[in-house]
Amino acid sequence: MEPQQPQGHSYEVVTAALTRRVGPPPMPRAPQQWTNYLCPVHEGDGHHHNPSLGVRYDPQQGKTMVRCWARCNDEEVLDRVGLRVRDLWDRLPERTNPQPGPARRPFAAGGRPARPAANVVSPVEKAILAAHFPLPTKRDLGGQTGEPQAVDTYVYRWPNGRVEGAVVRLHTPHEEGHAKSFYQRRWTGTEWVNTGFAPLPWQLGDVREAIDTGRELYVCEGEKDVQRARAAGQLATCNAMGAGKWSDEHARWLRGIGRVIVVADRDRPGYRHAAKVADTLADRVGEVRVMQARSGKDLSDHFDAGYDLSELEPVRYLDRPRPRRAVHDLAPSRADRTRTR
């Protein structure tokens, strides 16, 4: 049995690791208040940033909360400072084991033994199993050989053209290639601050054109693939910060589009992301298809292999064609009517 750590031990471990990696917080606060550190994922390059990694201790749970306001993955943040998820707890939650004895079968109404519940597997889990994805591994790029460099900036705007924020794409050179990373910036009207911004789809002009003209719209996982789809003459969009960040707020902007093609990346996060996009659009657009690259991981790989958009292939279990509905049957909700600002 592991020795029980004193209350607050996890907070000391996490803050000490962050201080070693990115330095002390510029405005330290009490443990039970949010204190912002530089995020080791997208702000650990030695340059000036507005710290966007919040750290707070919850004494009721005996747990330290770590949250990047630019939405970096928690496990990646911990990995950068040499910690694991278990280090967020003063001590691991205890497992409760059932008491030994004969298993008791639940009874349904009328005193009859209830039938055991069937194992329900969601369509996205079926799709992942059918794809036979290899276990995820992290490619060893060797040692870092230079400072992170911004290679692209994707600006997000409201329909009236007003800038809301931007996603910056960074490449950090290593001995065996480069590591990519992203961070968000929000425009206050007078300056840029390194934090998240409103959930807008990218290239809202394309979204509005698809609504107004009846053209189909491609929803990709990232801005690079959107650029490739647009270069091929299509309308396209995505959300900021990639897989897992699509929300109902993004979907509201697409209401009334006749046909949407969701392009899934060929990996577990990509399938889950595409399934979420398709689910949020099911009652908002005329038709949703879920497709994937014929070769490689994403749409850029598909194009690089010499294929065109007509050669995308359906994702088994996720692409479930149904009769296309007339756009005028898609009555907007009150929330969907308040999309402009």
Summary of the structure (lengths in Angstrom):
residues: 341
radius of gyration: 23.5
end to end distance: 57.0
largest distance: 71.8
contacts: 947
relative contact order: 0.10
helix: 26%
strand: 21%
